[in-house]
Amino acid sequence: MRERDVPQEGNATLAGHRKAVYATADDGKLRLVSSRGWEVEEIVTRQAVEDLERRAMQARARARAGESSPLEYHMYRARMDVELLSQVTGLWRWRVRRHLKPAGFARLPPALKLRYAEALGISSEVLDRVD
């Protein structure tokens, strides 16, 4: 995209902030250009957030019914998926998936619960319950 073609339509999900995007300048070099975003980006962002909120409510219902662990609810509430939570905690994806099950979560040592809680930005006490 050329420097003069960087969209400046505005994006409500950016909350008035600007973001940096790379664009080609007239001399052919890449430069960072400030952008207020564009409508298409806003639509896609809103759809992704709505999907994660829907997943969080479904995970909450499953956790209350004892079909899933509270970790699944908190993961989606923090707008994460298994892949991202795995990367943030440094745990293998298969381990994270195992901890999403009630039996796997019940066997977690306190140090691992704390690791999850820190990754999710909550306390380990909050991690144990679904509000």
NUKE-6831 format. One record per atom (N, C-alpha, C): residue in three letters; chain; atom name; x, y, z. Coordinates in nm, 4 decimals. Example, Ala and Ser with C-alpha at 12.3 -4.5 7.8 and 13.67 -1.06 7.14 Angstrom:
NODE     r   c    a          X          Y          Z
NODE   ALA   A    N     1.3190    -0.5690     0.7800
NODE   ALA   A   CA     1.2300    -0.4500     0.7800
NODE   ALA   A    C     1.3200    -0.3300     0.7800
NODE   SER   A    N     1.2850    -0.2250     0.7080
NODE   SER   A   CA     1.3670    -0.1060     0.7140
NODE   SER   A    C     1.2900     0.0030     0.7870
// end
This chain:
NODE     r   c    a          X          Y          Z
NODE   MET   A    N     0.0852    -0.1157     0.0000
NODE   MET   A   CA     0.0000     0.0000     0.0000
NODE   MET   A    C     0.0909     0.1234     0.0000
NODE   ARG   A    N     0.0502     0.2200    -0.0746
NODE   ARG   A   CA     0.1276     0.3437    -0.0817
NODE   ARG   A    C     0.0965     0.4311     0.0396
NODE   GLU   A    N     0.1900     0.5131     0.0738
NODE   GLU   A   CA     0.1793     0.5989     0.1915
NODE   GLU   A    C     0.0525     0.6850     0.1880
NODE   ARG   A    N     0.0196     0.7382     0.0730
NODE   ARG   A   CA    -0.0973     0.8264     0.0618
NODE   ARG   A    C    -0.2301     0.7490     0.0627
NODE   ASP   A    N    -0.2241     0.6150     0.0480
NODE   ASP   A   CA    -0.3447     0.5326     0.0452
NODE   ASP   A    C    -0.3787     0.4685     0.1799
NODE   VAL   A    N    -0.3011     0.4977     0.2827
NODE   VAL   A   CA    -0.3281     0.4395     0.4149
NODE   VAL   A    C    -0.4627     0.4922     0.4642
NODE   PRO   A    N    -0.5563     0.3996     0.4971
NODE   PRO   A   CA    -0.6917     0.4407     0.5383
NODE   PRO   A    C    -0.6907     0.5258     0.6653
NODE   GLN   A    N    -0.7754     0.6254     0.6652
NODE   GLN   A   CA    -0.7905     0.7137     0.7804
NODE   GLN   A    C    -0.9385     0.7298     0.8163
NODE   GLU   A    N    -1.0187     0.6260     0.7879
NODE   GLU   A   CA    -1.1634     0.6328     0.8099
NODE   GLU   A    C    -1.2008     0.6418     0.9571
NODE   GLY   A    N    -1.1216     0.5817     1.0403
NODE   GLY   A   CA    -1.1535     0.5749     1.1826
NODE   GLY   A    C    -1.2056     0.4370     1.2172
NODE   ASN   A    N    -1.1730     0.3927     1.3356
NODE   ASN   A   CA    -1.2105     0.2605     1.3827
NODE   ASN   A    C    -1.2449     0.2742     1.5303
NODE   ALA   A    N    -1.3712     0.2554     1.5645
NODE   ALA   A   CA    -1.4160     0.2734     1.7030
NODE   ALA   A    C    -1.3464     0.1775     1.7992
NODE   THR   A    N    -1.3021     0.0610     1.7510
NODE   THR   A   CA    -1.2366    -0.0342     1.8406
NODE   THR   A    C    -1.0981     0.0149     1.8833
NODE   LEU   A    N    -1.0441     0.1124     1.8132
NODE   LEU   A   CA    -0.9152     0.1700     1.8536
NODE   LEU   A    C    -0.9328     0.2777     1.9606
NODE   ALA   A    N    -1.0562     0.3132     1.9898
NODE   ALA   A   CA    -1.0895     0.4103     2.0948
NODE   ALA   A    C    -1.0166     0.5432     2.0767
NODE   GLY   A    N    -1.0114     0.5919     1.9541
NODE   GLY   A   CA    -0.9496     0.7210     1.9283
NODE   GLY   A    C    -0.7990     0.7182     1.9127
NODE   HIS   A    N    -0.7385     0.6031     1.9371
NODE   HIS   A   CA    -0.5937     0.5908     1.9216
NODE   HIS   A    C    -0.5590     0.5673     1.7748
NODE   ARG   A    N    -0.4347     0.5823     1.7452
NODE   ARG   A   CA    -0.3855     0.5533     1.6108
NODE   ARG   A    C    -0.2964     0.4308     1.6188
NODE   LYS   A    N    -0.2750     0.3690     1.5046
NODE   LYS   A   CA    -0.1838     0.2554     1.4998
NODE   LYS   A    C    -0.0871     0.2758     1.3847
NODE   ALA   A    N     0.0252     0.2089     1.3939
NODE   ALA   A   CA     0.1284     0.2210     1.2910
NODE   ALA   A    C     0.1131     0.1087     1.1896
NODE   VAL   A    N     0.1193     0.1447     1.0635
NODE   VAL   A   CA     0.1174     0.0469     0.9552
NODE   VAL   A    C     0.2324     0.0785     0.8607
NODE   TYR   A    N     0.2822    -0.0236     0.7940
NODE   TYR   A   CA     0.3883    -0.0029     0.6956
NODE   TYR   A    C     0.3264     0.0329     0.5616
NODE   ALA   A    N     0.3866     0.1296     0.4955
NODE   ALA   A   CA     0.3411     0.1707     0.3629
NODE   ALA   A    C     0.4634     0.2095     0.2802
NODE   THR   A    N     0.4477     0.2033     0.1490
NODE   THR   A   CA     0.5562     0.2378     0.0572
NODE   THR   A    C     0.5528     0.3871     0.0292
NODE   ALA   A    N     0.6636     0.4529     0.0525
NODE   ALA   A   CA     0.6758     0.5966     0.0273
NODE   ALA   A    C     0.7022     0.6201    -0.1219
NODE   ASP   A    N     0.7013     0.7450    -0.1632
NODE   ASP   A   CA     0.7247     0.7798    -0.3035
NODE   ASP   A    C     0.8623     0.7369    -0.3521
NODE   ASP   A    N     0.9593     0.7284    -0.2596
NODE   ASP   A   CA     1.0947     0.6873    -0.2983
NODE   ASP   A    C     1.1097     0.5346    -0.3024
NODE   GLY   A    N     0.9994     0.4594    -0.2754
NODE   GLY   A   CA     1.0019     0.3142    -0.2831
NODE   GLY   A    C     1.0401     0.2437    -0.1538
NODE   LYS   A    N     1.0719     0.3174    -0.0501
NODE   LYS   A   CA     1.1105     0.2576     0.0778
NODE   LYS   A    C     0.9885     0.2423     0.1687
NODE   LEU   A    N     0.9959     0.1401     0.2549
NODE   LEU   A   CA     0.8887     0.1199     0.3526
NODE   LEU   A    C     0.9034     0.2188     0.4666
NODE   ARG   A    N     0.7903     0.2724     0.5092
NODE   ARG   A   CA     0.7890     0.3670     0.6203
NODE   ARG   A    C     0.6717     0.3340     0.7112
NODE   LEU   A    N     0.6848     0.3694     0.8373
NODE   LEU   A   CA     0.5730     0.3578     0.9307
NODE   LEU   A    C     0.4841     0.4803     0.9132
NODE   VAL   A    N     0.3540     0.4542     0.8991
NODE   VAL   A   CA     0.2584     0.5617     0.8796
NODE   VAL   A    C     0.1481     0.5464     0.9842
NODE   SER   A    N     0.1071     0.6551     1.0412
NODE   SER   A   CA     0.0000     0.6542     1.1400
NODE   SER   A    C    -0.1346     0.6364     1.0704
NODE   SER   A    N    -0.2203     0.5529     1.1281
NODE   SER   A   CA    -0.3522     0.5289     1.0700
NODE   SER   A    C    -0.4574     0.5286     1.1794
NODE   ARG   A    N    -0.5744     0.5831     1.1473
NODE   ARG   A   CA    -0.6878     0.5774     1.2397
NODE   ARG   A    C    -0.7706     0.4522     1.2162
NODE   GLY   A    N    -0.7276     0.3657     1.1248
NODE   GLY   A   CA    -0.7979     0.2414     1.0961
NODE   GLY   A    C    -0.9021     0.2600     0.9880
NODE   TRP   A    N    -0.9754     0.1506     0.9612
NODE   TRP   A   CA    -1.0801     0.1581     0.8599
NODE   TRP   A    C    -1.1948     0.0678     0.8988
NODE   GLU   A    N    -1.3071     0.0900     0.8329
NODE   GLU   A   CA    -1.4321     0.0251     0.8693
NODE   GLU   A    C    -1.4240    -0.1275     0.8636
NODE   VAL   A    N    -1.3615    -0.1832     0.7622
NODE   VAL   A   CA    -1.3523    -0.3280     0.7472
NODE   VAL   A    C    -1.2808    -0.3896     0.8671
NODE   GLU   A    N    -1.1746    -0.3273     0.9102
NODE   GLU   A   CA    -1.0991    -0.3746     1.0263
NODE   GLU   A    C    -1.1873    -0.3735     1.1513
NODE   GLU   A    N    -1.2676    -0.2705     1.1662
NODE   GLU   A   CA    -1.3559    -0.2593     1.2817
NODE   GLU   A    C    -1.4604    -0.3707     1.2820
NODE   ILE   A    N    -1.5169    -0.3997     1.1668
NODE   ILE   A   CA    -1.6188    -0.5042     1.1559
NODE   ILE   A    C    -1.5598    -0.6396     1.1944
NODE   VAL   A    N    -1.4422    -0.6705     1.1423
NODE   VAL   A   CA    -1.3785    -0.7990     1.1704
NODE   VAL   A    C    -1.3405    -0.8091     1.3183
NODE   THR   A    N    -1.2902    -0.7016     1.3749
NODE   THR   A   CA    -1.2533    -0.7013     1.5169
NODE   THR   A    C    -1.3757    -0.7248     1.6045
NODE   ARG   A    N    -1.4847    -0.6562     1.5724
NODE   ARG   A   CA    -1.6072    -0.6741     1.6509
NODE   ARG   A    C    -1.6600    -0.8180     1.6413
NODE   GLN   A    N    -1.6536    -0.8775     1.5228
NODE   GLN   A   CA    -1.6979    -1.0158     1.5067
NODE   GLN   A    C    -1.6130    -1.1110     1.5897
NODE   ALA   A    N    -1.4818    -1.0890     1.5907
NODE   ALA   A   CA    -1.3925    -1.1754     1.6684
NODE   ALA   A    C    -1.4211    -1.1621     1.8182
NODE   VAL   A    N    -1.4424    -1.0398     1.8654
NODE   VAL   A   CA    -1.4707    -1.0170     2.0072
NODE   VAL   A    C    -1.6044    -1.0798     2.0446
NODE   GLU   A    N    -1.7049    -1.0646     1.9604
NODE   GLU   A   CA    -1.8358    -1.1253     1.9870
NODE   GLU   A    C    -1.8256    -1.2777     1.9941
NODE   ASP   A    N    -1.7440    -1.3368     1.9067
NODE   ASP   A   CA    -1.7253    -1.4821     1.9078
NODE   ASP   A    C    -1.6594    -1.5271     2.0382
NODE   LEU   A    N    -1.5579    -1.4547     2.0834
NODE   LEU   A   CA    -1.4915    -1.4916     2.2085
NODE   LEU   A    C    -1.5839    -1.4732     2.3283
NODE   GLU   A    N    -1.6682    -1.3698     2.3252
NODE   GLU   A   CA    -1.7638    -1.3496     2.4342
NODE   GLU   A    C    -1.8672    -1.4624     2.4366
NODE   ARG   A    N    -1.9118    -1.5065     2.3182
NODE   ARG   A   CA    -2.0060    -1.6182     2.3091
NODE   ARG   A    C    -1.9419    -1.7454     2.3634
NODE   ARG   A    N    -1.8160    -1.7698     2.3252
NODE   ARG   A   CA    -1.7449    -1.8878     2.3753
NODE   ARG   A    C    -1.7278    -1.8822     2.5272
NODE   ALA   A    N    -1.7020    -1.7630     2.5799
NODE   ALA   A   CA    -1.6858    -1.7481     2.7253
NODE   ALA   A    C    -1.8151    -1.7829     2.7979
NODE   MET   A    N    -1.9301    -1.7378     2.7458
NODE   MET   A   CA    -2.0578    -1.7686     2.8097
NODE   MET   A    C    -2.0900    -1.9182     2.8005
NODE   GLN   A    N    -2.0570    -1.9813     2.6884
NODE   GLN   A   CA    -2.0778    -2.1246     2.6754
NODE   GLN   A    C    -1.9860    -2.2015     2.7713
NODE   ALA   A    N    -1.8608    -2.1577     2.7824
NODE   ALA   A   CA    -1.7656    -2.2228     2.8732
NODE   ALA   A    C    -1.8096    -2.2036     3.0187
NODE   ARG   A    N    -1.8668    -2.0879     3.0479
NODE   ARG   A   CA    -1.9164    -2.0608     3.1831
NODE   ARG   A    C    -2.0273    -2.1591     3.2187
NODE   ALA   A    N    -2.1197    -2.1803     3.1253
NODE   ALA   A   CA    -2.2293    -2.2748     3.1494
NODE   ALA   A    C    -2.1756    -2.4170     3.1658
NODE   ARG   A    N    -2.0783    -2.4547     3.0836
NODE   ARG   A   CA    -2.0194    -2.5894     3.0957
NODE   ARG   A    C    -1.9459    -2.6050     3.2283
NODE   ALA   A    N    -1.8754    -2.5003     3.2725
NODE   ALA   A   CA    -1.8014    -2.5074     3.3989
NODE   ALA   A    C    -1.8985    -2.5195     3.5169
NODE   ARG   A    N    -2.0069    -2.4465     3.5121
NODE   ARG   A   CA    -2.1071    -2.4556     3.6196
NODE   ARG   A    C    -2.1732    -2.5922     3.6233
NODE   ALA   A    N    -2.1839    -2.6557     3.5057
NODE   ALA   A   CA    -2.2451    -2.7882     3.4983
NODE   ALA   A    C    -2.1442    -2.8989     3.5288
NODE   GLY   A    N    -2.0186    -2.8624     3.5502
NODE   GLY   A   CA    -1.9158    -2.9610     3.5811
NODE   GLY   A    C    -1.8605    -3.0323     3.4589
NODE   GLU   A    N    -1.8890    -2.9828     3.3393
NODE   GLU   A   CA    -1.8419    -3.0443     3.2160
NODE   GLU   A    C    -1.7063    -2.9899     3.1713
NODE   SER   A    N    -1.6670    -2.8776     3.2276
NODE   SER   A   CA    -1.5427    -2.8109     3.1898
NODE   SER   A    C    -1.4834    -2.7464     3.3145
NODE   SER   A    N    -1.3567    -2.7069     3.3052
NODE   SER   A   CA    -1.2928    -2.6414     3.4194
NODE   SER   A    C    -1.3122    -2.4898     3.4102
NODE   PRO   A    N    -1.2973    -2.4207     3.5225
NODE   PRO   A   CA    -1.3056    -2.2750     3.5205
NODE   PRO   A    C    -1.1979    -2.2123     3.4310
NODE   LEU   A    N    -1.0899    -2.2835     3.4084
NODE   LEU   A   CA    -0.9822    -2.2321     3.3239
NODE   LEU   A    C    -1.0321    -2.1992     3.1839
NODE   GLU   A    N    -1.1208    -2.2820     3.1300
NODE   GLU   A   CA    -1.1726    -2.2559     2.9949
NODE   GLU   A    C    -1.2486    -2.1233     2.9912
NODE   TYR   A    N    -1.3334    -2.1002     3.0898
NODE   TYR   A   CA    -1.4086    -1.9744     3.0962
NODE   TYR   A    C    -1.3146    -1.8553     3.1044
NODE   HIS   A    N    -1.2180    -1.8622     3.1947
NODE   HIS   A   CA    -1.1263    -1.7488     3.2125
NODE   HIS   A    C    -1.0387    -1.7274     3.0892
NODE   MET   A    N    -1.0047    -1.8340     3.0207
NODE   MET   A   CA    -0.9253    -1.8236     2.8983
NODE   MET   A    C    -1.0021    -1.7421     2.7931
NODE   TYR   A    N    -1.1276    -1.7775     2.7693
NODE   TYR   A   CA    -1.2065    -1.7044     2.6694
NODE   TYR   A    C    -1.2402    -1.5634     2.7164
NODE   ARG   A    N    -1.2652    -1.5479     2.8460
NODE   ARG   A   CA    -1.2954    -1.4149     2.8990
NODE   ARG   A    C    -1.1783    -1.3200     2.8777
NODE   ALA   A    N    -1.0566    -1.3747     2.8829
NODE   ALA   A   CA    -0.9355    -1.2943     2.8611
NODE   ALA   A    C    -0.9029    -1.2815     2.7118
NODE   ARG   A    N    -0.9965    -1.3244     2.6275
NODE   ARG   A   CA    -0.9822    -1.3171     2.4815
NODE   ARG   A    C    -0.8615    -1.3964     2.4316
NODE   MET   A    N    -0.8488    -1.5164     2.4854
NODE   MET   A   CA    -0.7427    -1.6078     2.4446
NODE   MET   A    C    -0.8053    -1.7369     2.3936
NODE   ASP   A    N    -0.7256    -1.8152     2.3237
NODE   ASP   A   CA    -0.7637    -1.9508     2.2853
NODE   ASP   A    C    -0.6536    -2.0431     2.3358
NODE   VAL   A    N    -0.6661    -2.1728     2.3090
NODE   VAL   A   CA    -0.5685    -2.2697     2.3597
NODE   VAL   A    C    -0.4277    -2.2354     2.3105
NODE   GLU   A    N    -0.4172    -2.2013     2.1841
NODE   GLU   A   CA    -0.2870    -2.1682     2.1250
NODE   GLU   A    C    -0.2198    -2.0513     2.1976
NODE   LEU   A    N    -0.2944    -1.9435     2.2176
NODE   LEU   A   CA    -0.2369    -1.8256     2.2824
NODE   LEU   A    C    -0.2042    -1.8523     2.4291
NODE   LEU   A    N    -0.2943    -1.9194     2.5001
NODE   LEU   A   CA    -0.2677    -1.9510     2.6407
NODE   LEU   A    C    -0.1452    -2.0408     2.6535
NODE   SER   A    N    -0.1298    -2.1318     2.5604
NODE   SER   A   CA    -0.0122    -2.2181     2.5576
NODE   SER   A    C     0.1151    -2.1362     2.5402
NODE   GLN   A    N     0.1122    -2.0419     2.4491
NODE   GLN   A   CA     0.2301    -1.9584     2.4238
NODE   GLN   A    C     0.2632    -1.8703     2.5444
NODE   VAL   A    N     0.1600    -1.8109     2.6042
NODE   VAL   A   CA     0.1819    -1.7201     2.7170
NODE   VAL   A    C     0.2358    -1.7932     2.8394
NODE   THR   A    N     0.1855    -1.9140     2.8644
NODE   THR   A   CA     0.2290    -1.9898     2.9824
NODE   THR   A    C     0.3540    -2.0722     2.9578
NODE   GLY   A    N     0.3864    -2.0968     2.8305
NODE   GLY   A   CA     0.5007    -2.1809     2.7992
NODE   GLY   A    C     0.4722    -2.3292     2.8138
NODE   LEU   A    N     0.3436    -2.3650     2.8150
NODE   LEU   A   CA     0.3029    -2.5048     2.8277
NODE   LEU   A    C     0.2632    -2.5591     2.6910
NODE   TRP   A    N     0.2783    -2.6900     2.6742
NODE   TRP   A   CA     0.2347    -2.7526     2.5501
NODE   TRP   A    C     0.0836    -2.7397     2.5375
NODE   ARG   A    N     0.0349    -2.7308     2.4139
NODE   ARG   A   CA    -0.1099    -2.7201     2.3903
NODE   ARG   A    C    -0.1857    -2.8384     2.4481
NODE   TRP   A    N    -0.1291    -2.9586     2.4367
NODE   TRP   A   CA    -0.1990    -3.0766     2.4880
NODE   TRP   A    C    -0.2160    -3.0683     2.6389
NODE   ARG   A    N    -0.1196    -3.0056     2.7073
NODE   ARG   A   CA    -0.1332    -2.9898     2.8528
NODE   ARG   A    C    -0.2429    -2.8897     2.8863
NODE   VAL   A    N    -0.2474    -2.7801     2.8113
NODE   VAL   A   CA    -0.3523    -2.6801     2.8349
NODE   VAL   A    C    -0.4894    -2.7437     2.8111
NODE   ARG   A    N    -0.5042    -2.8184     2.7015
NODE   ARG   A   CA    -0.6324    -2.8844     2.6726
NODE   ARG   A    C    -0.6714    -2.9818     2.7842
NODE   ARG   A    N    -0.5725    -3.0519     2.8395
NODE   ARG   A   CA    -0.6007    -3.1451     2.9491
NODE   ARG   A    C    -0.6507    -3.0688     3.0721
NODE   HIS   A    N    -0.5967    -2.9500     3.0969
NODE   HIS   A   CA    -0.6354    -2.8708     3.2136
NODE   HIS   A    C    -0.7717    -2.8029     3.1946
NODE   LEU   A    N    -0.8240    -2.8049     3.0724
NODE   LEU   A   CA    -0.9576    -2.7503     3.0484
NODE   LEU   A    C    -1.0658    -2.8483     3.0935
NODE   LYS   A    N    -1.0252    -2.9710     3.1217
NODE   LYS   A   CA    -1.1191    -3.0724     3.1717
NODE   LYS   A    C    -1.1198    -3.0657     3.3244
NODE   PRO   A    N    -1.2345    -3.0894     3.3878
NODE   PRO   A   CA    -1.2434    -3.0784     3.5338
NODE   PRO   A    C    -1.1423    -3.1654     3.6088
NODE   ALA   A    N    -1.1223    -3.2890     3.5647
NODE   ALA   A   CA    -1.0297    -3.3790     3.6349
NODE   ALA   A    C    -0.8860    -3.3301     3.6224
NODE   GLY   A    N    -0.8481    -3.2842     3.5063
NODE   GLY   A   CA    -0.7121    -3.2328     3.4861
NODE   GLY   A    C    -0.6873    -3.1062     3.5650
NODE   PHE   A    N    -0.7882    -3.0197     3.5710
NODE   PHE   A   CA    -0.7756    -2.8946     3.6457
NODE   PHE   A    C    -0.7668    -2.9208     3.7956
NODE   ALA   A    N    -0.8400    -3.0193     3.8444
NODE   ALA   A   CA    -0.8419    -3.0512     3.9877
NODE   ALA   A    C    -0.7048    -3.0977     4.0369
NODE   ARG   A    N    -0.6254    -3.1569     3.9480
NODE   ARG   A   CA    -0.4934    -3.2073     3.9869
NODE   ARG   A    C    -0.3813    -3.1045     3.9716
NODE   LEU   A    N    -0.4147    -2.9830     3.9312
NODE   LEU   A   CA    -0.3100    -2.8828     3.9106
NODE   LEU   A    C    -0.2408    -2.8453     4.0412
NODE   PRO   A    N    -0.1084    -2.8443     4.0426
NODE   PRO   A   CA    -0.0382    -2.7965     4.1617
NODE   PRO   A    C    -0.0525    -2.6440     4.1729
NODE   PRO   A    N    -0.0399    -2.5896     4.2934
NODE   PRO   A   CA    -0.0568    -2.4454     4.3130
NODE   PRO   A    C     0.0351    -2.3604     4.2233
NODE   ALA   A    N     0.1565    -2.4063     4.1995
NODE   ALA   A   CA     0.2492    -2.3285     4.1166
NODE   ALA   A    C     0.1987    -2.3157     3.9730
NODE   LEU   A    N     0.1385    -2.4206     3.9212
NODE   LEU   A   CA     0.0864    -2.4166     3.7851
NODE   LEU   A    C    -0.0413    -2.3323     3.7774
NODE   LYS   A    N    -0.1225    -2.3377     3.8824
NODE   LYS   A   CA    -0.2414    -2.2515     3.8871
NODE   LYS   A    C    -0.1999    -2.1043     3.8883
NODE   LEU   A    N    -0.0946    -2.0760     3.9642
NODE   LEU   A   CA    -0.0447    -1.9390     3.9694
NODE   LEU   A    C     0.0063    -1.8949     3.8326
NODE   ARG   A    N     0.0704    -1.9845     3.7615
NODE   ARG   A   CA     0.1205    -1.9555     3.6269
NODE   ARG   A    C     0.0055    -1.9202     3.5321
NODE   TYR   A    N    -0.1011    -1.9980     3.5378
NODE   TYR   A   CA    -0.2196    -1.9683     3.4575
NODE   TYR   A    C    -0.2808    -1.8345     3.4999
NODE   ALA   A    N    -0.2944    -1.8148     3.6303
NODE   ALA   A   CA    -0.3564    -1.6924     3.6809
NODE   ALA   A    C    -0.2790    -1.5686     3.6356
NODE   GLU   A    N    -0.1477    -1.5733     3.6433
NODE   GLU   A   CA    -0.0668    -1.4597     3.5991
NODE   GLU   A    C    -0.0829    -1.4352     3.4496
NODE   ALA   A    N    -0.0897    -1.5415     3.3721
NODE   ALA   A   CA    -0.1080    -1.5276     3.2272
NODE   ALA   A    C    -0.2434    -1.4657     3.1938
NODE   LEU   A    N    -0.3438    -1.4940     3.2757
NODE   LEU   A   CA    -0.4782    -1.4433     3.2528
NODE   LEU   A    C    -0.5043    -1.3108     3.3228
NODE   GLY   A    N    -0.4104    -1.2652     3.4043
NODE   GLY   A   CA    -0.4254    -1.1378     3.4743
NODE   GLY   A    C    -0.5254    -1.1423     3.5882
NODE   ILE   A    N    -0.5356    -1.2579     3.6542
NODE   ILE   A   CA    -0.6262    -1.2734     3.7680
NODE   ILE   A    C    -0.5509    -1.3422     3.8810
NODE   SER   A    N    -0.6142    -1.3502     3.9973
NODE   SER   A   CA    -0.5517    -1.4215     4.1087
NODE   SER   A    C    -0.5843    -1.5705     4.0975
NODE   SER   A    N    -0.5057    -1.6526     4.1655
NODE   SER   A   CA    -0.5312    -1.7970     4.1594
NODE   SER   A    C    -0.6627    -1.8339     4.2288
NODE   GLU   A    N    -0.7090    -1.7512     4.3235
NODE   GLU   A   CA    -0.8378    -1.7755     4.3880
NODE   GLU   A    C    -0.9521    -1.7537     4.2882
NODE   VAL   A    N    -0.9405    -1.6488     4.2069
NODE   VAL   A   CA    -1.0427    -1.6206     4.1061
NODE   VAL   A    C    -1.0440    -1.7305     3.9999
NODE   LEU   A    N    -0.9259    -1.7835     3.9671
NODE   LEU   A   CA    -0.9140    -1.8891     3.8680
NODE   LEU   A    C    -0.9946    -2.0125     3.9067
NODE   ASP   A    N    -1.0100    -2.0367     4.0363
NODE   ASP   A   CA    -1.0801    -2.1563     4.0847
NODE   ASP   A    C    -1.2315    -2.1477     4.0739
NODE   ARG   A    N    -1.2847    -2.0298     4.0506
NODE   ARG   A   CA    -1.4313    -2.0177     4.0490
NODE   ARG   A    C    -1.4812    -1.9494     3.9210
NODE   VAL   A    N    -1.6083    -1.9707     3.8958
NODE   VAL   A   CA    -1.6760    -1.9081     3.7810
NODE   VAL   A    C    -1.7883    -1.8232     3.8374
NODE   ASP   A    N    -1.7800    -1.6950     3.8175
NODE   ASP   A   CA    -1.8831    -1.6032     3.8715
NODE   ASP   A    C    -2.0025    -1.5947     3.7816
// end
